[in-house]
Amino acid sequence: MPDLLTIDRLPGGWTFTLNRPEKRNALSSELVEALIEGVESAHAAGVPLLVFRGAGKNLSAGFDFTGYEEQSEGDLVLRMVRIETLLQRVAGSPALTVGLAHGKNFGAGVDLFAACKLRYCTPDAGFRMPGLKFGLVLGTRRFRNIVGPAHALSILGSARAFQADEALRIGFATLTAPESEWPGLLQEAEQTAAALSADTRAGLYAALDLNDAAADMAALVRSASKPGFKGRIQQYLAG
């Protein structure tokens, strides 16, 4: 069985490739834990650049609902907590983080992209965050901090999809570029990451960070722990 996550460890940065193309890189418990472990290892090693991308047709389809019927509501809440833990590790990283998105991306997969400091997507990429359809508050503040309250309300208020052109216009995407141009963009990112000392870079990112990790985790737990979470998921999936 191939690894759920491949990590290319180079001196200038590590590239994390979600490797479940048959599941559109949906975030299973195992993949989330592998990502957390990998990011924490990169931080311990002082890696200056972290890149997140997906194998196959997209970056990620978000939360993997496979087998959710057999899981308790407590199990599901814990899975959401671990996803938020991953997102906070990425959003608060002392490294320069780059998200590369192509294809159609959903939920926590979009949140992973949003947690990155630089966000590049292909011109045909699409995004949708449907968690609020089943009462889940995940990544809302991070999204608002990127696009502003009005755009966040426009998109999240109806849980609608949006495409690369809108993502670029509202600042969610840093740049749109075909995959053939990604290597050049990553070379530029590597140079940017190396421009400052590790301590200075970490201090800059901390000063620019508008997120509130404790409040975000509390909001997530409150939303996911309301009784009937599994039923709301079932209703959402039924459509």
MDAnalysis code that builds the backbone (N, CA, C; Angstrom):
import MDAnalysis as mda
import numpy as np

u = mda.Universe.empty(717, n_residues=239, atom_resindex=np.repeat(np.arange(239), 3), trajectory=True)
u.add_TopologyAttr("name", ["N", "CA", "C"] * 239)
u.add_TopologyAttr("resid", np.arange(1, 240))
u.add_TopologyAttr("resname", ["MET", "PRO", "ASP", "LEU", "LEU", "THR", "ILE", "ASP", "ARG", "LEU", "PRO", "GLY", "GLY", "TRP", "THR", "PHE", "THR", "LEU", "ASN", "ARG", "PRO", "GLU", "LYS", "ARG", "ASN", "ALA", "LEU", "SER", "SER", "GLU", "LEU", "VAL", "GLU", "ALA", "LEU", "ILE", "GLU", "GLY", "VAL", "GLU", "SER", "ALA", "HIS", "ALA", "ALA", "GLY", "VAL", "PRO", "LEU", "LEU", "VAL", "PHE", "ARG", "GLY", "ALA", "GLY", "LYS", "ASN", "LEU", "SER", "ALA", "GLY", "PHE", "ASP", "PHE", "THR", "GLY", "TYR", "GLU", "GLU", "GLN", "SER", "GLU", "GLY", "ASP", "LEU", "VAL", "LEU", "ARG", "MET", "VAL", "ARG", "ILE", "GLU", "THR", "LEU", "LEU", "GLN", "ARG", "VAL", "ALA", "GLY", "SER", "PRO", "ALA", "LEU", "THR", "VAL", "GLY", "LEU", "ALA", "HIS", "GLY", "LYS", "ASN", "PHE", "GLY", "ALA", "GLY", "VAL", "ASP", "LEU", "PHE", "ALA", "ALA", "CYS", "LYS", "LEU", "ARG", "TYR", "CYS", "THR", "PRO", "ASP", "ALA", "GLY", "PHE", "ARG", "MET", "PRO", "GLY", "LEU", "LYS", "PHE", "GLY", "LEU", "VAL", "LEU", "GLY", "THR", "ARG", "ARG", "PHE", "ARG", "ASN", "ILE", "VAL", "GLY", "PRO", "ALA", "HIS", "ALA", "LEU", "SER", "ILE", "LEU", "GLY", "SER", "ALA", "ARG", "ALA", "PHE", "GLN", "ALA", "ASP", "GLU", "ALA", "LEU", "ARG", "ILE", "GLY", "PHE", "ALA", "THR", "LEU", "THR", "ALA", "PRO", "GLU", "SER", "GLU", "TRP", "PRO", "GLY", "LEU", "LEU", "GLN", "GLU", "ALA", "GLU", "GLN", "THR", "ALA", "ALA", "ALA", "LEU", "SER", "ALA", "ASP", "THR", "ARG", "ALA", "GLY", "LEU", "TYR", "ALA", "ALA", "LEU", "ASP", "LEU", "ASN", "ASP", "ALA", "ALA", "ALA", "ASP", "MET", "ALA", "ALA", "LEU", "VAL", "ARG", "SER", "ALA", "SER", "LYS", "PRO", "GLY", "PHE", "LYS", "GLY", "ARG", "ILE", "GLN", "GLN", "TYR", "LEU", "ALA", "GLY"])
u.atoms.positions = np.array([
    [0.853, -1.200, 0.000],
    [0.000, 0.000, 0.000],
    [0.888, 1.250, 0.000],
    [0.646, 2.205, -0.901],
    [1.461, 3.421, -0.913],
    [1.214, 4.260, 0.331],
    [2.208, 5.077, 0.678],
    [2.065, 5.961, 1.825],
    [0.934, 6.956, 1.586],
    [0.169, 7.230, 2.654],
    [-0.895, 8.227, 2.564],
    [-0.333, 9.627, 2.360],
    [0.895, 9.818, 2.817],
    [1.551, 11.118, 2.730],
    [2.997, 10.889, 2.329],
    [3.444, 11.585, 1.317],
    [4.861, 11.541, 0.977],
    [5.480, 12.886, 1.335],
    [6.694, 12.838, 1.856],
    [7.399, 14.050, 2.263],
    [8.746, 14.080, 1.556],
    [8.940, 15.079, 0.718],
    [10.227, 15.291, 0.060],
    [11.018, 16.273, 0.915],
    [12.090, 15.777, 1.507],
    [12.894, 16.574, 2.436],
    [14.138, 17.085, 1.717],
    [14.120, 18.345, 1.356],
    [15.254, 18.984, 0.708],
    [15.774, 20.096, 1.611],
    [17.036, 20.494, 1.451],
    [17.593, 21.527, 2.340],
    [16.789, 22.822, 2.350],
    [16.229, 23.194, 1.193],
    [15.498, 24.451, 1.131],
    [14.074, 24.382, 1.613],
    [13.534, 23.188, 1.786],
    [12.153, 23.051, 2.244],
    [11.643, 21.638, 2.091],
    [10.540, 21.361, 2.760],
    [9.893, 20.052, 2.691],
    [8.584, 20.194, 1.941],
    [8.299, 19.234, 1.080],
    [7.034, 19.200, 0.350],
    [6.200, 18.028, 0.833],
    [4.996, 18.331, 1.298],
    [4.057, 17.324, 1.792],
    [3.028, 17.067, 0.692],
    [2.986, 15.853, 0.178],
    [2.033, 15.509, -0.873],
    [0.995, 14.540, -0.335],
    [-0.240, 14.992, -0.261],
    [-1.340, 14.111, 0.141],
    [-1.507, 13.065, -0.953],
    [-1.452, 11.796, -0.565],
    [-1.324, 10.734, -1.559],
    [-2.449, 9.706, -1.439],
    [-3.678, 10.199, -1.513],
    [-4.852, 9.327, -1.578],
    [-5.674, 9.707, -2.819],
    [-5.088, 9.653, -3.992],
    [-5.809, 10.135, -5.179],
    [-7.110, 9.399, -5.436],
    [-7.182, 8.126, -5.025],
    [-8.419, 7.364, -5.234],
    [-9.549, 7.882, -4.361],
    [-9.216, 8.608, -3.295],
    [-10.196, 9.238, -2.404],
    [-10.154, 10.755, -2.528],
    [-9.548, 11.228, -3.602],
    [-9.382, 12.671, -3.815],
    [-8.713, 13.338, -2.611],
    [-7.792, 12.589, -2.004],
    [-6.985, 13.082, -0.886],
    [-7.835, 13.539, 0.301],
    [-8.948, 12.848, 0.513],
    [-9.777, 13.136, 1.686],
    [-8.970, 12.872, 2.954],
    [-9.262, 13.645, 3.989],
    [-8.475, 13.623, 5.222],
    [-8.986, 12.552, 6.170],
    [-8.414, 11.374, 6.073],
    [-8.680, 10.309, 7.037],
    [-7.933, 10.613, 8.328],
    [-8.286, 9.900, 9.396],
    [-7.576, 10.080, 10.666],
    [-6.092, 9.832, 10.491],
    [-5.759, 8.787, 9.731],
    [-4.352, 8.423, 9.553],
    [-3.584, 9.502, 8.793],
    [-4.210, 10.070, 7.778],
    [-3.542, 11.120, 7.012],
    [-3.350, 12.371, 7.859],
    [-4.355, 12.731, 8.642],
    [-4.236, 13.905, 9.507],
    [-3.098, 13.724, 10.502],
    [-3.019, 12.553, 11.131],
    [-1.955, 12.314, 12.104],
    [-0.586, 12.332, 11.432],
    [-0.495, 11.798, 10.210],
    [0.776, 11.829, 9.487],
    [1.185, 13.265, 9.170],
    [0.216, 14.094, 8.814],
    [0.507, 15.500, 8.538],
    [0.966, 16.231, 9.790],
    [0.280, 16.016, 10.899],
    [0.685, 16.665, 12.148],
    [2.105, 16.259, 12.517],
    [2.375, 14.961, 12.468],
    [3.711, 14.473, 12.809],
    [4.764, 15.062, 11.872],
    [4.446, 15.117, 10.581],
    [5.395, 15.654, 9.618],
    [5.675, 17.129, 9.826],
    [4.628, 17.907, 10.079],
    [4.808, 19.341, 10.309],
    [5.605, 19.579, 11.584],
    [5.297, 18.849, 12.634],
    [6.041, 19.016, 13.881],
    [7.503, 18.617, 13.709],
    [7.766, 17.592, 12.923],
    [9.149, 17.191, 12.644],
    [9.881, 18.284, 11.868],
    [9.190, 18.895, 10.913],
    [9.796, 19.980, 10.149],
    [10.124, 21.163, 11.045],
    [9.230, 21.480, 11.955],
    [9.491, 22.578, 12.885],
    [10.688, 22.267, 13.771],
    [10.758, 21.041, 14.263],
    [11.877, 20.647, 15.121],
    [13.202, 20.728, 14.370],
    [13.155, 20.473, 13.068],
    [14.368, 20.509, 12.252],
    [14.690, 21.912, 11.737],
    [13.826, 22.885, 12.022],
    [14.066, 24.250, 11.572],
    [13.933, 24.446, 10.076],
    [13.058, 23.666, 9.453],
    [12.873, 23.762, 7.997],
    [12.256, 25.120, 7.646],
    [12.828, 25.853, 6.685],
    [12.340, 27.209, 6.412],
    [11.104, 27.298, 5.529],
    [10.811, 26.227, 4.766],
    [9.712, 26.277, 3.796],
    [8.946, 24.964, 3.824],
    [7.621, 25.044, 3.951],
    [6.751, 23.871, 3.917],
    [5.755, 24.053, 2.780],
    [5.659, 23.052, 1.915],
    [4.762, 23.097, 0.761],
    [3.745, 21.974, 0.883],
    [2.479, 22.293, 0.628],
    [1.398, 21.305, 0.721],
    [0.705, 21.197, -0.634],
    [0.615, 19.958, -1.135],
    [-0.011, 19.725, -2.427],
    [-0.687, 18.358, -2.421],
    [-1.433, 18.063, -3.465],
    [-2.139, 16.795, -3.535],
    [-1.803, 16.023, -4.793],
    [-1.721, 14.704, -4.667],
    [-1.530, 13.841, -5.830],
    [-2.867, 13.660, -6.548],
    [-2.817, 13.441, -7.842],
    [-4.048, 13.175, -8.577],
    [-4.766, 14.435, -9.016],
    [-6.090, 14.449, -8.828],
    [-6.937, 15.460, -9.455],
    [-7.189, 16.703, -8.618],
    [-6.724, 16.732, -7.361],
    [-7.000, 17.910, -6.533],
    [-6.052, 17.957, -5.345],
    [-6.190, 19.033, -4.553],
    [-5.451, 19.106, -3.291],
    [-6.102, 18.195, -2.271],
    [-7.385, 18.453, -1.953],
    [-8.071, 17.596, -0.979],
    [-9.573, 17.814, -1.020],
    [-10.292, 16.712, -0.853],
    [-11.754, 16.753, -0.756],
    [-12.226, 16.983, 0.668],
    [-11.308, 17.246, 1.597],
    [-11.696, 17.545, 2.966],
    [-11.893, 16.309, 3.819],
    [-12.736, 16.432, 4.820],
    [-12.979, 15.361, 5.794],
    [-13.398, 14.075, 5.091],
    [-12.773, 12.968, 5.487],
    [-13.122, 11.666, 4.920],
    [-14.292, 11.086, 5.711],
    [-15.459, 11.049, 5.084],
    [-16.662, 10.554, 5.760],
    [-16.780, 9.032, 5.732],
    [-15.843, 8.349, 5.106],
    [-15.920, 6.893, 5.006],
    [-16.044, 6.257, 6.388],
    [-17.092, 5.459, 6.585],
    [-17.266, 4.747, 7.841],
    [-17.731, 5.587, 9.012],
    [-18.172, 6.814, 8.743],
    [-18.585, 7.670, 9.865],
    [-19.761, 7.073, 10.635],
    [-20.575, 6.250, 9.960],
    [-21.751, 5.666, 10.614],
    [-21.354, 4.787, 11.796],
    [-20.173, 4.175, 11.717],
    [-19.719, 3.284, 12.784],
    [-18.990, 4.026, 13.897],
    [-18.780, 5.318, 13.728],
    [-18.052, 6.093, 14.728],
    [-19.034, 6.805, 15.649],
    [-18.649, 6.947, 16.903],
    [-19.486, 7.672, 17.858],
    [-19.363, 9.169, 17.606],
    [-20.284, 9.930, 18.187],
    [-20.175, 11.382, 18.050],
    [-18.885, 11.874, 18.690],
    [-18.482, 11.243, 19.791],
    [-17.214, 11.612, 20.417],
    [-16.034, 11.363, 19.497],
    [-16.065, 10.242, 18.781],
    [-15.003, 9.946, 17.816],
    [-14.941, 11.013, 16.729],
    [-16.103, 11.411, 16.246],
    [-16.156, 12.409, 15.181],
    [-15.661, 13.766, 15.671],
    [-16.033, 14.134, 16.892],
    [-15.558, 15.398, 17.457],
    [-14.038, 15.375, 17.579],
    [-13.487, 14.259, 18.063],
    [-12.034, 14.153, 18.198],
    [-11.350, 14.298, 16.843],
    [-11.923, 13.709, 15.813],
    [-11.330, 13.848, 14.483],
    [-11.310, 15.312, 14.041],
    [-12.390, 16.037, 14.336],
    [-12.424, 17.452, 13.983],
    [-11.379, 18.235, 14.773],
    [-11.221, 17.891, 16.042],
    [-10.215, 18.559, 16.875],
    [-8.819, 18.334, 16.308],
    [-8.542, 17.130, 15.860],
    [-7.218, 16.846, 15.307],
    [-7.004, 17.587, 13.979],
    [-8.064, 17.742, 13.196],
    [-7.931, 18.534, 11.972],
    [-7.623, 19.984, 12.319],
    [-8.332, 20.545, 13.290],
    [-8.052, 21.920, 13.707],
    [-6.640, 22.035, 14.272],
    [-6.188, 21.009, 14.984],
    [-4.813, 21.003, 15.483],
    [-3.828, 21.099, 14.323],
    [-4.055, 20.312, 13.286],
    [-3.203, 20.382, 12.096],
    [-3.231, 21.779, 11.491],
    [-4.416, 22.321, 11.312],
    [-4.544, 23.635, 10.684],
    [-3.837, 24.707, 11.500],
    [-3.917, 24.611, 12.814],
    [-3.232, 25.586, 13.657],
    [-1.722, 25.431, 13.582],
    [-1.239, 24.205, 13.465],
    [0.204, 23.988, 13.304],
    [0.696, 24.657, 12.017],
    [-0.086, 24.530, 10.956],
    [0.308, 25.123, 9.678],
    [0.171, 26.642, 9.729],
    [-0.961, 27.126, 10.230],
    [-1.204, 28.570, 10.265],
    [-0.197, 29.294, 11.149],
    [0.235, 28.653, 12.227],
    [1.178, 29.276, 13.149],
    [2.617, 28.885, 12.906],
    [2.901, 28.311, 11.761],
    [4.244, 27.810, 11.484],
    [5.267, 28.940, 11.418],
    [6.463, 28.723, 11.993],
    [7.550, 29.687, 11.824],
    [8.188, 29.603, 10.446],
    [7.798, 28.604, 9.668],
    [8.277, 28.460, 8.292],
    [7.348, 29.196, 7.339],
    [7.860, 29.518, 6.170],
    [7.000, 29.998, 5.092],
    [6.216, 28.800, 4.572],
    [4.909, 28.911, 4.531],
    [4.067, 27.798, 4.091],
    [3.411, 28.150, 2.764],
    [3.378, 27.172, 1.869],
    [2.812, 27.364, 0.535],
    [1.778, 26.281, 0.279],
    [0.578, 26.681, -0.109],
    [-0.454, 25.742, -0.513],
    [-0.593, 25.752, -2.026],
    [-0.657, 24.566, -2.615],
    [-0.828, 24.421, -4.060],
    [-2.140, 23.687, -4.312],
    [-3.082, 24.343, -4.951],
    [-4.410, 23.749, -5.146],
    [-4.742, 23.639, -6.625],
    [-5.307, 22.492, -6.980],
    [-5.837, 22.284, -8.320],
    [-7.099, 21.453, -8.180],
    [-7.917, 21.436, -9.201],
    [-9.135, 20.648, -9.151],
    [-10.149, 21.198, -8.164],
    [-11.066, 20.331, -7.753],
    [-12.144, 20.733, -6.849],
    [-11.779, 20.349, -5.416],
    [-11.851, 21.329, -4.528],
    [-11.423, 21.151, -3.146],
    [-12.542, 21.538, -2.192],
    [-12.633, 20.807, -1.093],
    [-13.762, 20.970, -0.187],
    [-13.300, 21.030, 1.271],
    [-14.142, 21.697, 2.081],
    [-14.037, 21.621, 3.526],
    [-12.646, 21.828, 4.080],
    [-12.209, 20.853, 4.880],
    [-10.915, 20.959, 5.542],
    [-9.764, 21.004, 4.553],
    [-9.973, 20.512, 3.333],
    [-8.954, 20.660, 2.303],
    [-8.767, 22.116, 1.914],
    [-9.863, 22.852, 1.825],
    [-9.791, 24.290, 1.574],
    [-9.175, 24.991, 2.778],
    [-9.519, 24.526, 3.982],
    [-8.948, 25.110, 5.194],
    [-7.435, 24.916, 5.250],
    [-6.946, 23.773, 4.780],
    [-5.499, 23.550, 4.744],
    [-4.836, 24.552, 3.807],
    [-5.438, 24.770, 2.668],
    [-4.950, 25.780, 1.724],
    [-4.958, 27.157, 2.381],
    [-6.048, 27.475, 3.077],
    [-6.188, 28.783, 3.720],
    [-5.167, 28.999, 4.821],
    [-4.736, 27.926, 5.467],
    [-3.787, 28.044, 6.574],
    [-2.389, 28.420, 6.100],
    [-2.142, 28.334, 4.801],
    [-0.815, 28.627, 4.258],
    [-0.649, 30.127, 4.000],
    [0.578, 30.591, 4.095],
    [0.858, 32.012, 3.907],
    [0.817, 32.414, 2.436],
    [1.286, 31.547, 1.565],
    [1.194, 31.763, 0.124],
    [0.291, 30.692, -0.450],
    [-0.636, 31.103, -1.307],
    [-1.652, 30.171, -1.804],
    [-1.746, 30.301, -3.326],
    [-1.249, 29.284, -4.010],
    [-1.246, 29.267, -5.466],
    [-2.233, 28.215, -5.959],
    [-3.046, 28.575, -6.930],
    [-3.991, 27.601, -7.484],
    [-4.016, 27.697, -8.997],
    [-4.436, 26.617, -9.622],
    [-4.575, 26.615, -11.075],
    [-5.805, 27.434, -11.469],
    [-5.850, 27.932, -12.701],
    [-6.996, 28.747, -13.123],
    [-8.328, 28.010, -13.104],
    [-8.295, 26.674, -13.100],
    [-9.550, 25.916, -13.081],
    [-9.874, 25.348, -11.701],
    [-9.156, 25.765, -10.677],
    [-9.404, 25.248, -9.325],
    [-10.737, 25.760, -8.787],
    [-11.359, 24.951, -7.936],
    [-12.605, 25.335, -7.291],
    [-12.556, 25.032, -5.806],
    [-13.354, 25.772, -5.041],
    [-13.337, 25.652, -3.584],
    [-14.761, 25.698, -3.035],
    [-14.994, 24.908, -1.997],
    [-16.261, 24.992, -1.277],
    [-16.046, 24.515, 0.151],
    [-16.618, 25.247, 1.108],
    [-16.518, 24.897, 2.528],
    [-17.923, 24.661, 3.070],
    [-18.410, 23.428, 3.009],
    [-19.806, 23.151, 3.361],
    [-20.037, 22.801, 4.823],
    [-19.014, 22.909, 5.672],
    [-19.152, 22.458, 7.054],
    [-20.309, 23.082, 7.805],
    [-20.607, 24.346, 7.506],
    [-21.712, 25.005, 8.200],
    [-23.054, 24.366, 7.867],
    [-23.110, 23.620, 6.765],
    [-24.344, 22.909, 6.418],
    [-24.686, 21.853, 7.460],
    [-23.665, 21.334, 8.158],
    [-23.948, 20.407, 9.253],
    [-23.482, 20.973, 10.590],
    [-23.455, 22.317, 10.650],
    [-23.264, 23.001, 11.920],
    [-21.845, 23.115, 12.409],
    [-20.856, 22.880, 11.550],
    [-19.460, 22.876, 11.979],
    [-18.814, 24.226, 11.712],
    [-18.216, 24.798, 12.748],
    [-17.475, 26.053, 12.627],
    [-15.989, 25.700, 12.622],
    [-15.405, 25.660, 11.447],
    [-14.004, 25.271, 11.283],
    [-13.335, 26.216, 10.298],
    [-12.271, 26.876, 10.743],
    [-11.504, 27.737, 9.856],
    [-12.140, 29.064, 9.523],
    [-13.226, 29.411, 10.197],
    [-13.974, 30.623, 9.829],
    [-13.146, 31.886, 10.030],
    [-12.480, 32.000, 11.179],
    [-11.689, 33.205, 11.449],
    [-10.513, 33.318, 10.472],
    [-9.852, 32.197, 10.198],
    [-8.734, 32.248, 9.250],
    [-9.208, 32.728, 7.877],
    [-10.353, 32.219, 7.438],
    [-10.891, 32.640, 6.141],
    [-11.240, 34.122, 6.160],
    [-11.907, 34.579, 7.215],
    [-12.258, 35.999, 7.325],
    [-11.014, 36.870, 7.334],
    [-9.965, 36.443, 8.040],
    [-8.750, 37.244, 8.108],
    [-8.087, 37.395, 6.744],
    [-8.322, 36.447, 5.855],
    [-7.747, 36.522, 4.511],
    [-8.601, 37.386, 3.592],
    [-9.905, 37.149, 3.558],
    [-10.756, 37.775, 2.531],
    [-11.583, 38.943, 3.051],
    [-11.668, 39.117, 4.371],
    [-12.486, 40.169, 4.947],
    [-13.890, 39.691, 5.276],
    [-14.579, 40.394, 6.189],
    [-15.899, 39.943, 6.648],
    [-16.950, 39.855, 5.544],
    [-16.977, 40.817, 4.629],
    [-18.032, 40.828, 3.612],
    [-17.911, 39.632, 2.671],
    [-16.716, 39.375, 2.193],
    [-16.528, 38.231, 1.299],
    [-16.738, 36.915, 2.046],
    [-16.288, 36.869, 3.296],
    [-16.491, 35.647, 4.087],
    [-17.979, 35.368, 4.259],
    [-18.759, 36.405, 4.551],
    [-20.199, 36.225, 4.714],
    [-20.848, 35.798, 3.407],
    [-20.433, 36.402, 2.309],
    [-21.002, 36.058, 1.008],
    [-20.803, 34.583, 0.680],
    [-19.642, 34.055, 1.006],
    [-19.330, 32.663, 0.668],
    [-19.828, 31.701, 1.731],
    [-19.529, 31.982, 2.994],
    [-19.881, 31.041, 4.061],
    [-21.359, 31.094, 4.415],
    [-21.993, 32.249, 4.211],
    [-23.397, 32.379, 4.576],
    [-24.314, 31.438, 3.824],
    [-23.914, 31.047, 2.626],
    [-24.690, 30.078, 1.848],
    [-23.891, 28.816, 1.555],
    [-22.686, 28.742, 2.100],
    [-21.783, 27.597, 1.873],
    [-21.612, 27.326, 0.385],
    [-21.522, 28.400, -0.399],
    [-21.459, 28.247, -1.851],
    [-20.033, 27.967, -2.318],
    [-19.943, 27.429, -3.509],
    [-18.651, 27.201, -4.142],
    [-18.143, 28.508, -4.751],
    [-16.841, 28.608, -4.896],
    [-16.256, 29.722, -5.633],
    [-15.047, 29.208, -6.403],
    [-14.739, 29.906, -7.480],
    [-13.720, 29.435, -8.411],
    [-12.451, 30.277, -8.306],
    [-11.443, 29.867, -9.057],
    [-10.127, 30.482, -8.944],
    [-10.154, 31.977, -9.224],
    [-10.956, 32.416, -10.192],
    [-10.969, 33.840, -10.511],
    [-11.480, 34.662, -9.340],
    [-12.525, 34.171, -8.663],
    [-13.016, 34.880, -7.484],
    [-12.022, 34.768, -6.340],
    [-11.416, 33.595, -6.183],
    [-10.416, 33.415, -5.127],
    [-9.288, 34.427, -5.270],
    [-8.859, 34.677, -6.500],
    [-7.801, 35.660, -6.735],
    [-8.303, 37.069, -6.460],
    [-9.507, 37.364, -6.898],
    [-10.052, 38.720, -6.745],
    [-10.213, 39.113, -5.284],
    [-10.609, 38.170, -4.428],
    [-10.848, 38.497, -3.021],
    [-9.618, 38.246, -2.150],
    [-8.533, 37.804, -2.752],
    [-7.299, 37.613, -2.002],
    [-7.123, 36.251, -1.376],
    [-8.064, 35.334, -1.638],
    [-7.907, 33.990, -1.077],
    [-6.758, 33.264, -1.768],
    [-6.638, 33.438, -3.063],
    [-5.489, 32.922, -3.800],
    [-4.477, 34.045, -3.966],
    [-3.227, 33.745, -3.667],
    [-2.167, 34.723, -3.882],
    [-1.934, 34.942, -5.364],
    [-2.045, 33.852, -6.113],
    [-1.771, 33.882, -7.544],
    [-2.425, 32.670, -8.190],
    [-2.898, 32.827, -9.420],
    [-3.334, 31.662, -10.191],
    [-2.279, 31.379, -11.248],
    [-1.951, 30.107, -11.391],
    [-0.916, 29.716, -12.343],
    [-1.087, 28.245, -12.677],
    [-0.830, 27.858, -13.919],
    [-0.896, 26.432, -14.260],
    [0.188, 25.659, -13.515],
    [-0.021, 24.367, -13.374],
    [0.934, 23.546, -12.630],
    [2.332, 23.610, -13.225],
    [2.432, 23.845, -14.523],
    [3.746, 23.929, -15.164],
    [4.578, 25.084, -14.625],
    [3.923, 26.088, -14.038],
    [4.637, 27.246, -13.493],
    [4.925, 27.107, -12.005],
    [4.409, 26.077, -11.366],
    [4.612, 25.926, -9.928],
    [6.079, 25.778, -9.535],
    [6.899, 25.017, -10.276],
    [8.306, 24.906, -9.861],
    [8.998, 26.261, -9.741],
    [8.747, 27.163, -10.686],
    [9.341, 28.487, -10.607],
    [8.843, 29.269, -9.407],
    [7.552, 29.155, -9.116],
    [6.997, 29.838, -7.948],
    [7.600, 29.291, -6.658],
    [7.834, 27.995, -6.619],
    [8.425, 27.400, -5.418],
    [9.885, 27.806, -5.262],
    [10.587, 27.998, -6.364],
    [11.953, 28.508, -6.272],
    [11.955, 29.907, -5.668],
    [11.013, 30.739, -6.094],
    [10.899, 32.080, -5.528],
    [10.553, 32.012, -4.044],
    [9.653, 31.100, -3.676],
    [9.283, 30.952, -2.269],
    [10.477, 30.506, -1.435],
    [11.292, 29.614, -1.986],
    [12.482, 29.160, -1.267],
    [13.440, 30.324, -1.023],
    [13.585, 31.188, -2.010],
    [14.441, 32.362, -1.846],
    [13.871, 33.316, -0.801],
    [12.547, 33.482, -0.812],
    [11.906, 34.342, 0.186],
    [12.109, 33.797, 1.585],
    [11.944, 32.489, 1.744],
    [12.101, 31.870, 3.059],
    [13.515, 32.018, 3.586],
    [14.487, 32.066, 2.673],
    [15.890, 32.158, 3.078],
    [16.362, 33.598, 3.262],
    [15.503, 34.566, 2.958],
    [15.922, 35.964, 2.995],
    [16.140, 36.475, 4.410],
    [15.433, 35.886, 5.387],
    [15.548, 36.304, 6.781],
    [16.089, 35.159, 7.616],
    [16.702, 35.509, 8.744],
    [17.121, 34.466, 9.674],
    [15.886, 33.773, 10.233],
    [16.075, 32.571, 10.745],
    [14.939, 31.806, 11.267],
    [14.220, 32.567, 12.369],
    [14.963, 33.173, 13.287],
    [14.340, 33.901, 14.394],
    [13.574, 35.117, 13.888],
    [14.165, 35.841, 12.953],
    [13.503, 37.032, 12.421],
    [12.249, 36.654, 11.651],
    [12.349, 35.608, 10.850],
    [11.185, 35.150, 10.082],
    [10.054, 34.737, 11.018],
    [10.382, 33.983, 12.064],
    [9.360, 33.554, 13.021],
    [8.739, 34.747, 13.732],
    [9.557, 35.735, 14.079],
    [9.034, 36.929, 14.736],
    [8.111, 37.721, 13.836],
    [8.471, 37.829, 12.560],
    [7.616, 38.525, 11.594],
    [6.271, 37.834, 11.471],
    [6.290, 36.515, 11.311],
    [5.037, 35.787, 11.134],
    [4.161, 35.882, 12.379],
    [4.775, 35.848, 13.547],
    [4.000, 35.968, 14.785],
    [3.346, 37.343, 14.883],
    [4.065, 38.381, 14.468],
    [3.519, 39.737, 14.531],
    [2.381, 39.934, 13.536],
    [2.429, 39.226, 12.425],
    [1.392, 39.363, 11.398],
    [0.177, 38.479, 11.645],
    [0.291, 37.555, 12.577],
    [-0.766, 36.564, 12.804],
    [-1.956, 37.191, 13.530],
    [-3.127, 37.167, 12.887],
    [-4.347, 37.712, 13.481],
    [-5.244, 36.629, 14.065],
    [-4.811, 35.381, 14.008],
    [-5.656, 34.284, 14.454],
    [-5.653, 34.162, 15.972],
    [-6.663, 33.512, 16.489],
    [-6.799, 33.250, 17.922],
    [-7.009, 31.753, 18.076],
    [-5.916, 31.029, 18.312],
    [-5.969, 29.568, 18.306],
    [-6.936, 29.028, 19.345],
    [-6.903, 29.584, 20.544],
    [-7.768, 29.077, 21.611],
    [-9.237, 29.308, 21.282],
    [-9.562, 30.498, 20.788],
    [-10.951, 30.804, 20.446],
    [-11.427, 29.956, 19.273],
    [-10.551, 29.725, 18.307],
    [-10.936, 28.906, 17.154],
    [-11.208, 27.466, 17.572],
    [-10.359, 26.930, 18.439],
    [-10.576, 25.561, 18.902],
    [-11.862, 25.476, 19.721],
    [-12.106, 26.483, 20.559],
    [-13.322, 26.478, 21.375],
    [-14.571, 26.543, 20.497],
    [-14.533, 27.374, 19.462],
    [-15.683, 27.487, 18.560],
    [-15.937, 26.172, 17.838],
    [-14.867, 25.522, 17.425],
    [-15.012, 24.226, 16.761],
    [-15.646, 23.207, 17.691],
    [-15.113, 23.100, 18.901],
    [-15.613, 22.093, 19.845],
    [-17.071, 22.359, 20.191],
    [-17.427, 23.626, 20.407],
    [-18.824, 23.954, 20.711],
    [-19.742, 23.513, 19.579],
    [-19.333, 23.771, 18.351],
    [-20.202, 23.450, 17.215],
    [-20.305, 21.947, 16.991],
    [-19.185, 21.236, 17.135],
    [-19.185, 19.799, 16.850],
    [-19.787, 18.973, 17.972],
    [-19.756, 19.502, 19.200],
    [-20.226, 18.718, 20.345],
    [-21.705, 18.909, 20.642],
    [-22.394, 19.745, 19.869],
    [-23.838, 19.855, 20.043],
    [-24.480, 18.514, 19.706],
    [-25.394, 18.035, 20.541],
    [-26.012, 16.722, 20.284],
    [-26.593, 16.627, 18.877],
    [-26.449, 15.458, 18.279],
    [-26.983, 15.228, 16.945],
    [-26.012, 15.503, 15.821],
    [-24.724, 15.609, 16.146],
    [-23.725, 15.921, 15.123],
    [-23.728, 14.881, 14.008],
    [-23.760, 13.618, 14.378],
    [-23.758, 12.570, 13.356],
    [-25.011, 12.654, 12.479],
    [-26.141, 12.942, 13.092],
    [-27.372, 13.079, 12.324],
    [-27.311, 14.234, 11.345],
    [-26.675, 15.327, 11.752],
    [-26.539, 16.473, 10.852],
    [-25.635, 16.126, 9.671],
    [-24.585, 15.356, 9.944],
    [-23.722, 14.898, 8.855],
    [-24.511, 14.015, 7.894],
    [-25.292, 13.100, 8.457],
    [-26.087, 12.193, 7.626],
    [-27.061, 12.975, 6.753],
    [-27.699, 13.972, 7.334],
    [-28.646, 14.789, 6.574],
    [-27.929, 15.551, 5.458],
    [-26.754, 16.074, 5.760],
    [-25.978, 16.793, 4.744],
    [-25.588, 15.864, 3.596],
    [-25.091, 14.683, 3.927],
    [-24.647, 13.754, 2.891],
    [-25.812, 13.236, 2.054],
    [-26.994, 13.185, 2.667],
    [-28.175, 12.725, 1.934],
    [-28.657, 13.760, 0.926],
    [-28.216, 14.971, 1.155],
    [-28.390, 15.976, 0.246],
    [-29.350, 16.889, -0.116],
])
